[in-house]
Structure formats: structure tokens, C-alpha cells
Amino acid sequence: MSDLPAATLDWLAAHHGVVTSAVLKRHGVRRSTVERLAVRGVLRRASPGVFVEAAVPTSLEQRCAVVCATHPTGFVTGPTAG
């Protein structure tokens, strides 16, 4: 994980291991670095432009964070489909 800056590591810790390409770019992480980390299994593609830190256990909160990152204009209201 030394390929990621401290700001990205802080983001991952605060967002259940979920990060978007836009956040990575804002933190100065190049696309080649993201691809290398994905190939090495450090980051896992959850959806287009959304990555999950592979070391973070999957949880309901993480799945909700992935949905919110994938659909930034949506929101999670509860544990059931509406």
C-alpha cells in the first residue's frame, strides 16, 4: 500500500475501504498505479470507477458505500429495497 499517499489511506479508512477514480486522481494517484494495484490484488474493481481495498472485509456498510460511489446522486435509506 506504500504506492498510495496518506490522504488516500485515510480516505479508505473512513469510507469502508471504498474509493473512486475521481478521489484517487484528486490525491495524485496515477491510472498506472491503480492498474498495478488492481493486478496485484490490492484494489478490487467493484464497478466502473469504483475500487475496494481487498484487505477490508466485506460488510453491509461497504456494500452501501460501493452503491453510493457508483450512483453518487442516490442514497441508502435502509436495509430493504424500496
ChimeraX attribute file (.defattr): number of C-alpha atoms within 10 A of each C-alpha:
attribute: neighborCount
match mode: 1-to-1
recipient: residues
	/A:1	11
	/A:2	6
	/A:3	12
	/A:4	16
	/A:5	13
	/A:6	12
	/A:7	14
	/A:8	21
	/A:9	16
	/A:10	11
	/A:11	16
	/A:12	17
	/A:13	14
	/A:14	10
	/A:15	15
	/A:16	21
	/A:17	24
	/A:18	26
	/A:19	25
	/A:20	19
	/A:21	17
	/A:22	12
	/A:23	15
	/A:24	22
	/A:25	13
	/A:26	12
	/A:27	15
	/A:28	13
	/A:29	17
	/A:30	14
	/A:31	12
	/A:32	9
	/A:33	13
	/A:34	20
	/A:35	15
	/A:36	13
	/A:37	17
	/A:38	17
	/A:39	11
	/A:40	10
	/A:41	13
	/A:42	16
	/A:43	23
	/A:44	19
	/A:45	17
	/A:46	18
	/A:47	13
	/A:48	10
	/A:49	14
	/A:50	22
	/A:51	24
	/A:52	26
	/A:53	23
	/A:54	15
	/A:55	11
	/A:56	14
	/A:57	10
	/A:58	13
	/A:59	10
	/A:60	10
	/A:61	12
	/A:62	17
	/A:63	15
	/A:64	18
	/A:65	22
	/A:66	23
	/A:67	17
	/A:68	16
	/A:69	22
	/A:70	17
	/A:71	10
	/A:72	10
	/A:73	7
	/A:74	10
	/A:75	12
	/A:76	12
	/A:77	9
	/A:78	8
	/A:79	8
	/A:80	6
	/A:81	6
	/A:82	6
